[in-house]
Amino acid sequence: MLELSARTYGDLAMVGVAGPVVGETGPAFQSSVAAVLATRPQAVILDLALVTKLDENGVGALLHTASRCKLQGCALALCRVPDHVRELLVAERVEIPRYDTLADATETLLYAAAWR
């Protein structure tokens, strides 16, 4: 079962993702992220630490999210990406910035937003 928890800190939105991001859960993932983007944040961090499985449909959901963020002028980053997810993202040539820690992602995105 996929669970997403969103928190907003000023212009920064953080979404914790737990469970599988696969074909069956892709629509719920996209719907939850769309609700976050509707608040018009300048930056979104997807915390993937608790993602148990990612398939090609899940990669598509991430790429769709990246496209929506780009159209909206919102920075997107992934953090705490598990090895099994990182391997698939590398294999699929997904070029969404990834950070090892939440602090690194937050600092980088807030610095980038300050210069817009």
C-alpha positions, 0 to 999 in steps of 0.5 A: 500500500502506497502512503504519501505524507506532505508537509510544507515549509514556506515555499518548500514542499516535502513529500514522504513516499512509503510503499511501492510506486508501481502501475497500480499506485501510480495514479494515487502518487500523481494525484497526491503530488498534484495536490502539493503542486496546486499550492504553488511551491517553489521547490518539492523534495520527494523523500523516497527512503521508504519506497519498497518497489519501483517499476517502469510505471513508477519511473513514468510517474516520477518523470510526469512529476518532473515535467509538471514541476518544470512547467510550473517553474518549481524545482524538484529533487529526490532524497534518500533514494534506496539502492534498488530505486537508484539502480532503476533510475540510473538504468532508465537515465532519469535525470532528476537531482538526487541527494543523500540527505534531506538536509542536502536537498533542502539547502540546495533547493532553498539556495536555488529558490533564493536566486530566482 
